[in-house]
Amino acid sequence: MNDSSALKPVLDDRCPRCGGSFHCGAADAHCDCFDLQLSPALRQQLAAQYSSCLCIACLKSLAQAEGESGR
């Protein structure tokens, strides 16, 4: 019997920005967001606007938008 569900991450968090399910790995000692470069201004904005973690897709989108607006 092959239980492939054991290999999939548990999507136990919900992104407050997009509503999508994701797994925050901060408590697991590594999360995808650890490798993402966010400016101090964007970090401050996100902390003021949201009380929980955002999914990696939203964080990448916000970082990219910030980079494009700074050009």
Biopython code that builds the backbone (N, CA, C, O; Angstrom):
import numpy as np
from Bio.PDB.StructureBuilder import StructureBuilder

atoms = [
    (1, "MET", "N", (0.845, -1.180, 0.000)),
    (1, "MET", "CA", (0.000, 0.000, 0.000)),
    (1, "MET", "C", (0.887, 1.237, 0.000)),
    (1, "MET", "O", (1.793, 1.353, 0.825)),
    (2, "ASN", "N", (0.636, 2.144, -0.902)),
    (2, "ASN", "CA", (1.441, 3.354, -1.034)),
    (2, "ASN", "C", (0.670, 4.538, -0.486)),
    (2, "ASN", "O", (-0.362, 4.919, -1.040)),
    (3, "ASP", "N", (1.154, 5.116, 0.583)),
    (3, "ASP", "CA", (0.491, 6.270, 1.188)),
    (3, "ASP", "C", (1.258, 7.527, 0.807)),
    (3, "ASP", "O", (2.168, 7.942, 1.525)),
    (4, "SER", "N", (0.898, 8.134, -0.316)),
    (4, "SER", "CA", (1.603, 9.327, -0.781)),
    (4, "SER", "C", (1.270, 10.559, 0.043)),
    (4, "SER", "O", (1.972, 11.565, -0.055)),
    (5, "SER", "N", (0.216, 10.508, 0.855)),
    (5, "SER", "CA", (-0.137, 11.664, 1.679)),
    (5, "SER", "C", (0.937, 11.941, 2.726)),
    (5, "SER", "O", (1.056, 13.069, 3.205)),
    (6, "ALA", "N", (1.713, 10.931, 3.084)),
    (6, "ALA", "CA", (2.775, 11.124, 4.067)),
    (6, "ALA", "C", (3.904, 11.975, 3.492)),
    (6, "ALA", "O", (4.684, 12.551, 4.250)),
    (7, "LEU", "N", (4.002, 12.064, 2.177)),
    (7, "LEU", "CA", (5.059, 12.833, 1.538)),
    (7, "LEU", "C", (4.667, 14.282, 1.269)),
    (7, "LEU", "O", (5.528, 15.122, 1.007)),
    (8, "LYS", "N", (3.380, 14.574, 1.334)),
    (8, "LYS", "CA", (2.896, 15.926, 1.059)),
    (8, "LYS", "C", (2.906, 16.752, 2.335)),
    (8, "LYS", "O", (2.545, 16.251, 3.400)),
    (9, "PRO", "N", (3.320, 18.027, 2.240)),
    (9, "PRO", "CA", (3.271, 18.866, 3.435)),
    (9, "PRO", "C", (1.827, 19.133, 3.850)),
    (9, "PRO", "O", (0.939, 19.228, 3.003)),
    (10, "VAL", "N", (1.605, 19.251, 5.120)),
    (10, "VAL", "CA", (0.274, 19.559, 5.630)),
    (10, "VAL", "C", (0.036, 21.055, 5.438)),
    (10, "VAL", "O", (0.789, 21.887, 5.945)),
    (11, "LEU", "N", (-1.012, 21.377, 4.706)),
    (11, "LEU", "CA", (-1.345, 22.776, 4.448)),
    (11, "LEU", "C", (-2.284, 23.244, 5.554)),
    (11, "LEU", "O", (-3.504, 23.271, 5.394)),
    (12, "ASP", "N", (-1.678, 23.608, 6.675)),
    (12, "ASP", "CA", (-2.451, 23.899, 7.871)),
    (12, "ASP", "C", (-2.561, 25.384, 8.199)),
    (12, "ASP", "O", (-3.076, 25.746, 9.257)),
    (13, "ASP", "N", (-2.090, 26.233, 7.321)),
    (13, "ASP", "CA", (-2.195, 27.669, 7.530)),
    (13, "ASP", "C", (-2.983, 28.273, 6.375)),
    (13, "ASP", "O", (-3.081, 27.678, 5.301)),
    (14, "ARG", "N", (-3.542, 29.450, 6.600)),
    (14, "ARG", "CA", (-4.276, 30.150, 5.550)),
    (14, "ARG", "C", (-3.686, 31.540, 5.422)),
    (14, "ARG", "O", (-3.543, 32.258, 6.412)),
    (15, "CYS", "N", (-3.345, 31.914, 4.202)),
    (15, "CYS", "CA", (-2.744, 33.218, 3.936)),
    (15, "CYS", "C", (-3.801, 34.312, 4.127)),
    (15, "CYS", "O", (-4.865, 34.251, 3.510)),
    (16, "PRO", "N", (-3.523, 35.299, 4.964)),
    (16, "PRO", "CA", (-4.506, 36.359, 5.185)),
    (16, "PRO", "C", (-4.657, 37.309, 3.994)),
    (16, "PRO", "O", (-5.606, 38.091, 3.937)),
    (17, "ARG", "N", (-3.728, 37.241, 3.054)),
    (17, "ARG", "CA", (-3.794, 38.120, 1.879)),
    (17, "ARG", "C", (-4.617, 37.503, 0.754)),
    (17, "ARG", "O", (-5.505, 38.157, 0.208)),
    (18, "CYS", "N", (-4.329, 36.237, 0.400)),
    (18, "CYS", "CA", (-5.013, 35.600, -0.735)),
    (18, "CYS", "C", (-6.024, 34.540, -0.311)),
    (18, "CYS", "O", (-6.863, 34.127, -1.111)),
    (19, "GLY", "N", (-5.948, 34.099, 0.938)),
    (19, "GLY", "CA", (-6.863, 33.076, 1.428)),
    (19, "GLY", "C", (-6.444, 31.658, 1.105)),
    (19, "GLY", "O", (-7.139, 30.709, 1.466)),
    (20, "GLY", "N", (-5.311, 31.500, 0.426)),
    (20, "GLY", "CA", (-4.836, 30.172, 0.046)),
    (20, "GLY", "C", (-4.240, 29.405, 1.213)),
    (20, "GLY", "O", (-3.769, 29.995, 2.185)),
    (21, "SER", "N", (-4.267, 28.086, 1.106)),
    (21, "SER", "CA", (-3.684, 27.217, 2.123)),
    (21, "SER", "C", (-2.190, 27.069, 1.875)),
    (21, "SER", "O", (-1.744, 27.017, 0.729)),
    (22, "PHE", "N", (-1.427, 27.002, 2.946)),
    (22, "PHE", "CA", (0.011, 26.785, 2.856)),
    (22, "PHE", "C", (0.509, 26.276, 4.197)),
    (22, "PHE", "O", (-0.242, 26.239, 5.172)),
    (23, "HIS", "N", (1.759, 25.889, 4.243)),
    (23, "HIS", "CA", (2.370, 25.469, 5.500)),
    (23, "HIS", "C", (3.519, 26.408, 5.831)),
    (23, "HIS", "O", (4.470, 26.531, 5.059)),
    (24, "CYS", "N", (3.432, 27.059, 6.957)),
    (24, "CYS", "CA", (4.518, 27.907, 7.443)),
    (24, "CYS", "C", (5.518, 26.996, 8.151)),
    (24, "CYS", "O", (5.176, 26.309, 9.113)),
    (25, "GLY", "N", (6.733, 27.001, 7.671)),
    (25, "GLY", "CA", (7.746, 26.127, 8.246)),
    (25, "GLY", "C", (8.604, 26.782, 9.310)),
    (25, "GLY", "O", (9.610, 26.205, 9.723)),
    (26, "ALA", "N", (8.236, 27.970, 9.765)),
    (26, "ALA", "CA", (9.055, 28.673, 10.754)),
    (26, "ALA", "C", (9.279, 27.825, 12.012)),
    (26, "ALA", "O", (10.382, 27.802, 12.557)),
    (27, "ALA", "N", (8.255, 27.146, 12.461)),
    (27, "ALA", "CA", (8.394, 26.306, 13.660)),
    (27, "ALA", "C", (9.159, 25.018, 13.366)),
    (27, "ALA", "O", (9.597, 24.323, 14.283)),
    (28, "ASP", "N", (9.317, 24.705, 12.070)),
    (28, "ASP", "CA", (10.051, 23.509, 11.659)),
    (28, "ASP", "C", (11.542, 23.790, 11.482)),
    (28, "ASP", "O", (12.289, 22.904, 11.067)),
    (29, "ALA", "N", (11.975, 24.989, 11.784)),
    (29, "ALA", "CA", (13.360, 25.450, 11.675)),
    (29, "ALA", "C", (13.737, 25.874, 10.263)),
    (29, "ALA", "O", (14.850, 26.356, 10.054)),
    (30, "HIS", "N", (12.850, 25.714, 9.288)),
    (30, "HIS", "CA", (13.102, 26.271, 7.961)),
    (30, "HIS", "C", (11.793, 26.476, 7.211)),
    (30, "HIS", "O", (10.961, 25.575, 7.101)),
    (31, "CYS", "N", (11.643, 27.671, 6.708)),
    (31, "CYS", "CA", (10.483, 28.026, 5.897)),
    (31, "CYS", "C", (11.008, 28.622, 4.597)),
    (31, "CYS", "O", (12.076, 29.235, 4.587)),
    (32, "ASP", "N", (10.282, 28.453, 3.513)),
    (32, "ASP", "CA", (10.702, 29.008, 2.225)),
    (32, "ASP", "C", (10.940, 30.515, 2.315)),
    (32, "ASP", "O", (11.786, 31.049, 1.597)),
    (33, "CYS", "N", (10.220, 31.190, 3.168)),
    (33, "CYS", "CA", (10.371, 32.647, 3.263)),
    (33, "CYS", "C", (11.727, 33.049, 3.848)),
    (33, "CYS", "O", (12.148, 34.193, 3.680)),
    (34, "PHE", "N", (12.414, 32.136, 4.528)),
    (34, "PHE", "CA", (13.727, 32.457, 5.089)),
    (34, "PHE", "C", (14.720, 32.850, 3.994)),
    (34, "PHE", "O", (15.647, 33.624, 4.235)),
    (35, "ASP", "N", (14.521, 32.312, 2.793)),
    (35, "ASP", "CA", (15.429, 32.580, 1.680)),
    (35, "ASP", "C", (15.001, 33.779, 0.837)),
    (35, "ASP", "O", (15.680, 34.132, -0.127)),
    (36, "LEU", "N", (13.901, 34.395, 1.187)),
    (36, "LEU", "CA", (13.364, 35.510, 0.419)),
    (36, "LEU", "C", (13.846, 36.833, 1.001)),
    (36, "LEU", "O", (13.775, 37.054, 2.210)),
    (37, "GLN", "N", (14.335, 37.705, 0.132)),
    (37, "GLN", "CA", (14.822, 39.010, 0.574)),
    (37, "GLN", "C", (13.692, 40.040, 0.509)),
    (37, "GLN", "O", (13.218, 40.381, -0.575)),
    (38, "LEU", "N", (13.272, 40.525, 1.656)),
    (38, "LEU", "CA", (12.257, 41.571, 1.742)),
    (38, "LEU", "C", (12.902, 42.801, 2.367)),
    (38, "LEU", "O", (13.691, 42.695, 3.306)),
    (39, "SER", "N", (12.561, 43.945, 1.844)),
    (39, "SER", "CA", (13.136, 45.179, 2.383)),
    (39, "SER", "C", (12.604, 45.423, 3.794)),
    (39, "SER", "O", (11.527, 44.942, 4.147)),
    (40, "PRO", "N", (13.355, 46.166, 4.593)),
    (40, "PRO", "CA", (12.858, 46.506, 5.932)),
    (40, "PRO", "C", (11.521, 47.256, 5.875)),
    (40, "PRO", "O", (10.664, 47.057, 6.736)),
    (41, "ALA", "N", (11.340, 48.105, 4.877)),
    (41, "ALA", "CA", (10.082, 48.843, 4.752)),
    (41, "ALA", "C", (8.916, 47.899, 4.465)),
    (41, "ALA", "O", (7.833, 48.060, 5.028)),
    (42, "LEU", "N", (9.135, 46.914, 3.590)),
    (42, "LEU", "CA", (8.071, 45.961, 3.278)),
    (42, "LEU", "C", (7.777, 45.083, 4.481)),
    (42, "LEU", "O", (6.616, 44.792, 4.769)),
    (43, "ARG", "N", (8.808, 44.662, 5.180)),
    (43, "ARG", "CA", (8.598, 43.861, 6.395)),
    (43, "ARG", "C", (7.761, 44.628, 7.419)),
    (43, "ARG", "O", (6.856, 44.068, 8.038)),
    (44, "GLN", "N", (8.066, 45.894, 7.587)),
    (44, "GLN", "CA", (7.335, 46.728, 8.540)),
    (44, "GLN", "C", (5.876, 46.882, 8.102)),
    (44, "GLN", "O", (4.966, 46.801, 8.927)),
    (45, "GLN", "N", (5.657, 47.100, 6.814)),
    (45, "GLN", "CA", (4.303, 47.238, 6.282)),
    (45, "GLN", "C", (3.496, 45.956, 6.504)),
    (45, "GLN", "O", (2.342, 46.009, 6.930)),
    (46, "LEU", "N", (4.108, 44.813, 6.215)),
    (46, "LEU", "CA", (3.411, 43.540, 6.370)),
    (46, "LEU", "C", (3.089, 43.255, 7.836)),
    (46, "LEU", "O", (2.011, 42.749, 8.149)),
    (47, "ALA", "N", (4.011, 43.576, 8.726)),
    (47, "ALA", "CA", (3.778, 43.355, 10.156)),
    (47, "ALA", "C", (2.635, 44.224, 10.671)),
    (47, "ALA", "O", (1.875, 43.800, 11.541)),
    (48, "ALA", "N", (2.511, 45.432, 10.138)),
    (48, "ALA", "CA", (1.436, 46.331, 10.556)),
    (48, "ALA", "C", (0.087, 45.908, 9.975)),
    (48, "ALA", "O", (-0.956, 46.096, 10.602)),
    (49, "GLN", "N", (0.122, 45.337, 8.774)),
    (49, "GLN", "CA", (-1.113, 45.014, 8.063)),
    (49, "GLN", "C", (-1.659, 43.623, 8.390)),
    (49, "GLN", "O", (-2.874, 43.422, 8.383)),
    (50, "TYR", "N", (-0.777, 42.662, 8.676)),
    (50, "TYR", "CA", (-1.201, 41.276, 8.884)),
    (50, "TYR", "C", (-0.693, 40.756, 10.223)),
    (50, "TYR", "O", (0.416, 41.081, 10.649)),
    (51, "SER", "N", (-1.516, 39.946, 10.878)),
    (51, "SER", "CA", (-1.121, 39.402, 12.176)),
    (51, "SER", "C", (-0.534, 38.002, 12.076)),
    (51, "SER", "O", (-0.083, 37.442, 13.075)),
    (52, "SER", "N", (-0.538, 37.428, 10.861)),
    (52, "SER", "CA", (0.040, 36.098, 10.684)),
    (52, "SER", "C", (0.820, 36.039, 9.376)),
    (52, "SER", "O", (0.844, 36.999, 8.606)),
    (53, "CYS", "N", (1.455, 34.900, 9.141)),
    (53, "CYS", "CA", (2.310, 34.727, 7.970)),
    (53, "CYS", "C", (1.519, 34.746, 6.673)),
    (53, "CYS", "O", (0.352, 34.358, 6.629)),
    (54, "LEU", "N", (2.176, 35.206, 5.623)),
    (54, "LEU", "CA", (1.640, 35.147, 4.272)),
    (54, "LEU", "C", (2.282, 33.975, 3.547)),
    (54, "LEU", "O", (3.379, 33.543, 3.902)),
    (55, "CYS", "N", (1.599, 33.465, 2.534)),
    (55, "CYS", "CA", (2.157, 32.365, 1.754)),
    (55, "CYS", "C", (3.339, 32.872, 0.925)),
    (55, "CYS", "O", (3.483, 34.074, 0.702)),
    (56, "ILE", "N", (4.166, 31.958, 0.482)),
    (56, "ILE", "CA", (5.371, 32.324, -0.268)),
    (56, "ILE", "C", (5.005, 33.003, -1.588)),
    (56, "ILE", "O", (5.723, 33.898, -2.034)),
    (57, "ALA", "N", (3.905, 32.594, -2.218)),
    (57, "ALA", "CA", (3.500, 33.221, -3.480)),
    (57, "ALA", "C", (3.174, 34.696, -3.270)),
    (57, "ALA", "O", (3.572, 35.534, -4.080)),
    (58, "CYS", "N", (2.471, 35.021, -2.217)),
    (58, "CYS", "CA", (2.146, 36.422, -1.928)),
    (58, "CYS", "C", (3.405, 37.210, -1.575)),
    (58, "CYS", "O", (3.577, 38.341, -2.030)),
    (59, "LEU", "N", (4.277, 36.622, -0.775)),
    (59, "LEU", "CA", (5.511, 37.315, -0.411)),
    (59, "LEU", "C", (6.370, 37.603, -1.638)),
    (59, "LEU", "O", (6.928, 38.692, -1.765)),
    (60, "LYS", "N", (6.476, 36.632, -2.540)),
    (60, "LYS", "CA", (7.254, 36.846, -3.764)),
    (60, "LYS", "C", (6.612, 37.930, -4.622)),
    (60, "LYS", "O", (7.313, 38.773, -5.181)),
    (61, "SER", "N", (5.296, 37.915, -4.728)),
    (61, "SER", "CA", (4.583, 38.903, -5.518)),
    (61, "SER", "C", (4.786, 40.310, -4.954)),
    (61, "SER", "O", (5.030, 41.251, -5.710)),
    (62, "LEU", "N", (4.687, 40.455, -3.651)),
    (62, "LEU", "CA", (4.874, 41.754, -3.008)),
    (62, "LEU", "C", (6.314, 42.247, -3.151)),
    (62, "LEU", "O", (6.554, 43.430, -3.390)),
    (63, "ALA", "N", (7.265, 41.326, -3.004)),
    (63, "ALA", "CA", (8.683, 41.700, -3.159)),
    (63, "ALA", "C", (8.955, 42.146, -4.583)),
    (63, "ALA", "O", (9.669, 43.125, -4.800)),
    (64, "GLN", "N", (8.393, 41.438, -5.559)),
    (64, "GLN", "CA", (8.589, 41.794, -6.962)),
    (64, "GLN", "C", (7.940, 43.139, -7.267)),
    (64, "GLN", "O", (8.537, 43.971, -7.950)),
    (65, "ALA", "N", (6.736, 43.359, -6.772)),
    (65, "ALA", "CA", (6.042, 44.624, -7.010)),
    (65, "ALA", "C", (6.815, 45.786, -6.393)),
    (65, "ALA", "O", (6.899, 46.867, -6.975)),
    (66, "GLU", "N", (7.373, 45.552, -5.221)),
    (66, "GLU", "CA", (8.160, 46.599, -4.559)),
    (66, "GLU", "C", (9.409, 46.918, -5.396)),
    (66, "GLU", "O", (9.767, 48.085, -5.557)),
    (67, "GLY", "N", (10.058, 45.893, -5.918)),
    (67, "GLY", "CA", (11.231, 46.073, -6.748)),
    (67, "GLY", "C", (10.929, 46.821, -8.011)),
    (67, "GLY", "O", (11.723, 47.656, -8.444)),
    (68, "GLU", "N", (9.768, 46.531, -8.626)),
    (68, "GLU", "CA", (9.370, 47.202, -9.853)),
    (68, "GLU", "C", (8.983, 48.655, -9.609)),
    (68, "GLU", "O", (9.219, 49.514, -10.459)),
    (69, "SER", "N", (8.391, 48.928, -8.453)),
    (69, "SER", "CA", (7.992, 50.317, -8.163)),
    (69, "SER", "C", (9.185, 51.179, -7.772)),
    (69, "SER", "O", (9.112, 52.407, -7.824)),
    (70, "GLY", "N", (10.278, 50.539, -7.384)),
    (70, "GLY", "CA", (11.478, 51.273, -6.996)),
    (70, "GLY", "C", (12.383, 51.625, -8.151)),
    (70, "GLY", "O", (13.439, 52.226, -7.956)),
    (71, "ARG", "N", (11.978, 51.252, -9.361)),
    (71, "ARG", "CA", (12.807, 51.514, -10.550)),
    (71, "ARG", "C", (12.610, 52.889, -11.081)),
    (71, "ARG", "O", (13.233, 53.262, -12.075)),
]
sb = StructureBuilder()
sb.init_structure("model")
sb.init_model(0)
sb.init_chain("A")
sb.init_seg("    ")
for serial, (resi, resn, name, xyz) in enumerate(atoms, 1):
    if name == "N":
        sb.init_residue(resn, " ", resi, " ")
    sb.init_atom(name, np.array(xyz, "f"), 0.0, 1.0, " ", f" {name:<3s}", serial, name[0])
structure = sb.get_structure()
